[in-house]
Every structure is written in structure tokens, then in C-alpha cells.
Amino acid sequence: MQGKLITVFGGGGFLGRYVAQALLGQGARLRIVGRNANSANHIKPLGNLGQVQLMAADIRKPASVQRAVMDADAVVNLVGSFADMDAVQNIGAGIVAQAAADAGVGALVHISAIGADAQSDAEYGQSKAGGEAAVHAAFPAAVILRPSIVFGREDQFINRFAGLIRMLPVVPVIGAATKFQPVFAGDVAKAVAAALVHQDGRVLELGGPEIFSMMELNRWIAKAIGRDPLFIEVPDIAAKMLAKGTGWMPGAPITDDQFKMLGHDNVVTGTDGLAAYGIVPTPLDVIADDWLNIYRKHGRFGSSPTA
């Protein structure tokens, strides 16, 4: 990666920070691309002078994507969305891959998700599967990575539940039996860096060393932050009614599509990408113990619960 120019779409987001650190650490030059270039200002200090450039582009607009991949040695697409899913995760993914192929880019890594399935009853899974097909149609050697739930200090999954557990004496749990295999963002970033070097067209799933049901994960978080709420399993029929009745509202607790996704486990069932690249997966407690202190009584000045 030394001296190579890598265009990273969605590089200003949560996962983008970790991918940038991994690639900058190998001496790469980065072009961080997002709809608002200023949203990635926090990435520039991670590199040396001139090592990071920011660019505005929208993966739904071919002309802007073509400008973003010009002269790049490699491309990484991290863009995902729970809104306008087909345009972003299916059509947009194909636009990025086609632009990379047309520009003669040497390597492409596309981030998809466990659950990508053309036959999925959820639009999210369908759009992810459509994007994978579009990527390989345009750029057959591209590596597609499918992570489970990605965790890290800035995530919107563990933090969301920790915030609820801190505030509520009674916590409703939707999809209590659904299983997840949380994977550390830093490990996903290592896999991205490895996949840029090994362009073999594989589809690899990424999961951490532990599998939790949704209920188990909530209880783990509660113990980690020293809270002891009452957890109530929400019956599927009630969760479905909630999703259909309020899912369209901004800030809704769950959308209809998310409810459908919770009907399927989110664990590695195919080729384990971390093992394929010799990456030892990081347990949740190794990373979360430090950042979860903001949810404990007295914050970081309080005592840390024993695992």
C-alpha cells in the first residue's frame, strides 16, 4: 500500500475512521469521499501532511463517482444506508464498481453485510445482494466483505442499547432470540487492507469470537455498565405492529424492514474472512470496557464492573 492512492467512499463514517487508520498505517494515500466532504474533516489529522484529501461525491451519480476514482490505485466502498436502500446499496454499488473498472483501478473492496440475499423478505437484504451482484458483474476480482454487527467506540448499535439501559428501569427487547456475532471495527479494517492485496473475487463473512442472542447482548451491556434493569421480551406480534404502525416516523424504535431482518440470525455461516486473512478476532469486552464507562454511574470515575 506504500504510496498507493486509495479512494474510500463513505470514509468519513464510523467504519471509515478505522479503515483510514489501517491504510494510512501502511503508507497509503487516501481520497476520502462522501456527499459532504467536510463530514470527514476528522480523518485528515490521522495522516501526515498531504496524505489525506477530501472530496464530495454521491455514489448515485456516475459523473461524480468517475471523478472520485480518477487516478486511484484502489477503491473501497463502505457506503450503506437504511434509506433509499436500492439506489445506494444496489445501483450505487454497481456505479462505483463500473467506474473503478472503467478507470483501470487495480483493486476493489466492497462492504456488504451478513444477510445479503436476493430472496430476503427485507429490502435491506435484497439491496445488499443486488449490490454484490452488480459489483462482481463489473469488477469480477473484487472482494466482498460481509460483516455482522460492527462495534466500536463510535458505533450506533452497542451505544444505542447502552443508552436505553442507562435510562430505563424496564427495557423492552425486540427479537430477543435473534443471534449476532459482533465484530470489532478495527478487525474489519484489517480485513479491508488484506483484501486490497488479495483480489480473488471472494465473498467473505466477518464475525467476532462470540455469539450473543439479542437478550444476552442486552444483559451483557447492562452488566458492563453496572445497571440492573428488568428486561421484557417483546412478543413478535407486538413488535410487528409497532414496526408497521410507527416505523415510518423519524426516530422510530424499529422500522418494518428492521423487524424483518430480526427474523434471521446475523452470524457467520460461510467462509470466515478474519480466519482467511489470519486476523485474530477481538472480543467485545476488550474494547467496550473502556468506552462504556460513559454509561456507568459516576462515569469513568465510578468502579468498573467485573466481567
N, C-alpha and C positions, 0 to 999 in steps of 0.2 A: 504493500500500500504506500510505501515511501514516495512522496511527491505526486501521487496519483490524484486527479480531481474527481471527486465523487459527488454527484448530485443526490441530495436526500430530500425527497418530497415528504412533507409532514414532519420535518426535522425539528420544528420548534415546539412540538408537543411533548407529552410525558415520556414516551419511549425514545423520542428523538434525542433528548438530553444524553441518555445512556449510549445510544448508538454513536452520537458525536464523540463522546469521550473515548469510546473504544477505537474509533477510526483515527481520531486525532493522535491517540497514543501510539499508533502505528505509523505516524508521519504523513497521513493523507491530508490533502487539501479538500475542504468541504464547501459545497454550494448548498446552503440551506434554503429550501423553497417552501413557501406557504402562501395562502391567499393574502395575508397581511405580513409583509416582510418584517415589520417592527415587532411582531409577536415572538420572533426568535432572537431578539437582542441579547438575551441571557446566554446564548450559545457562543457569541463572539469571544468573551473572556476565557473560554475553555481552551482556545488555541493561541498560538503565537501571532505576532503581527502579520496580517495578510493571509493567515491560514484559513480563515472562515469568511465567506462572503454570503450575503443575504439577498434573496431575490423573491419577488412576488410573482405567483403563477397560480392558476386554477386548473386542476387535472381534468376538469370537464371541458376545457378549452384547448384544443390541439395546438393552436399557434403559440400560446404561452408556454405549453409543455415543450414544444420544439425548441424554443429559446432557452429553456432551463437545462436541457440536456446537451446543448451545443458544446462541443469540445470536451465533454466529460469522458473519463475512462470507465466509469461505472455509475450505476444508478440504483438507489434504494427507494422503494415506495412503502412508506409507513402509514399512508392515509387510510383512515377508516371513519365511519360515521353511522349514527343511528337515525339520521335524517337524510332524505334524498339518497337512499342506500343504493339503488340500482345505478343511478347516474355516477355516484362516487366510487363504489366498490366493484362494480361490474364494468360499465362503459369507461369510467375514468381509468381503471386499472389497465384496460386494453389500450387506451390512448397513450399512457405512459410507456407501455411495453413496445408499441408500434413506433413511437418516437425514438426510443432507445435503439431499436433495430435499424431504423432508417438513418440514424446518426452514426452508426457503426460503433456503438458503445460496446465495450468488451465484456461487461458483466452486469447482471440484473438480479436483485433480490427483492422479492415481493412478500410483504407480510399479509397473511390471510388470518384464519382462525380455526381452531378445532370446532367442528360443527358445520363447516362449509360443505354443502350438499345440495345438489340441484333438485333433489326430491324433498328437501326440508319443508316443513309447514310454516317456517318463519322466513320472512323476507330477508332477514339478515343472513341466514344460512344460504339462501338461494343466490343472493347478490355476491356473497363471497365465492361461491362455487363458480358463478358466471365469470367473475374476475380472474379466477385461476385458469379457467379455460381460455379466456382472452389473452392472458399473459403467455401461456405456452403456445398458443397459435401464432403469436407474433414473434416470440423470443423463446424457442424450444429449450435452450440451455439454462434458462432462468431457474433459480432455486426458489421454491415457495415454502415459506415457514408458517406453520400453524400453531401459535402459542395457545395455551389455556389462559385463564385469567392471569394477567401480568400485574405483579405487585412491586411496590417501591414507595419511597417516601412521598412522592407526589401523586400516587395513584388515586383513582376515583372509585375504587371498589372497597378495599380494606378501610380506607379513611371514611367512606360513607357509613359503613356499618359501625365503626368505632364511634362516630359522632352520634349516631342514634342510640347506641348502648349507653353512652355517657349521659344522654339527656332523659331517656325514658326508663321508668321503673318496670314497665311491661313492654316487651319487644315482640311484635308480630314477625314471624318468619315465613316467607313465601318460598315454596319449592324446597321445603326442609330436607327432603331425602335426595335431592339432586347433588351429584358429586362433582367436585372441582379438583384440579391439580395445579394450584397456584405456582407460577414460575417467576423468578426474580428478573426484573428488567435488565439488570447487568448481564445475566446469563443469556438472555435473548440477544442483547447487543453483541456478545461474543460470537453467538451463532451467526449473526448477520455478517460479521467480519470474516468468519471462516467460509461462509457460503459465497462471498465475493471472490474468493480464491479458488474454490472448488465448484465450478459451474458445470453441473452434471444433470440438470433438469429434474432433480428430485423434489418430492413433496415430503417435508419432514414435520413431525409434530413435536412441540416443545412443552414439557411439563416439569414441575418441581419434584422433589423427592417424597412429598407427602400428598395423600388424597384425603380431602375432607368432604363430608356432606355439608350442605348449607347450614344445617343446625349445628354441626360440630364446629364449623368455622366461626359462627357467631359465639359459641361458648368459648372457643379458643381466644377470640378477641377480648371477650369480657374478662377472662382470667388474666390476660396480658395487661389489661389496663386497671385491674383491681376493682372491677364492678361485678355486681351480682343481681342483675335484673331477672324478672320472670320471663322466660321465653315461651311464646304461644305459637304453635304450628297453625298456620292459616290453611283451612281446607281448600283444595284445588277449586271447587266450585265457587267459593267466596273470592278467591284470588282472580279467577277468570272474570267474574262480574265486576270486580274492582278495575281490572285492566281494561275491559271494554267500556266501562262507564266513565272512567276518568283518565284513561291512558292518553287521550288526545290533548290533555291540558299541559301547559308548561310546568315542569317540575313535578309531574305525576309520579307517585311512588313506583309504578310499574306500567309499562305500555303493553298492548296486546301482543306485540311481536316479542317483547322480552319474556312474557309469560309463556309463549310457545317455545322459546329457547330453553326455558327452565324445565321443559318436559323431557330433556335429554341430558345425560351426563356429559361433562366437559373434561374428559380425561384422555390421555394418550392411548390410542388403540392401534396406531400404525407404526411407522418407523420412528424411533426415538432420536430426534435431531441432536439433543445435547450429547447423548452417548456416541452418536456418529462422529461428532467433532471432538470427542474426548473432553467435554466440559462436565465438571462435577457440579450437579445442581445444588443450589443454595437453599437451605431450609428457611422457612418463613421466620422462625424466631430469631435467627442470626441477624436478620436485617430489621425486622419490625420492632424488636425490643427497644431500640434507640429512639425511633421516630414516634412510637405510640405514646411516649411519655406526655405528650401534649393533651392526651385524653384522660390521664390519671388525676386523681385528687392531688392538688398542690403541684401538678405538672412535673417538670423534671426535678423539682426539689422534694417530691414525695418518694417513698420507698418503691422500688421495682418489685412487682410480684414475682415469686419464684415460679419457674416453668414446671 
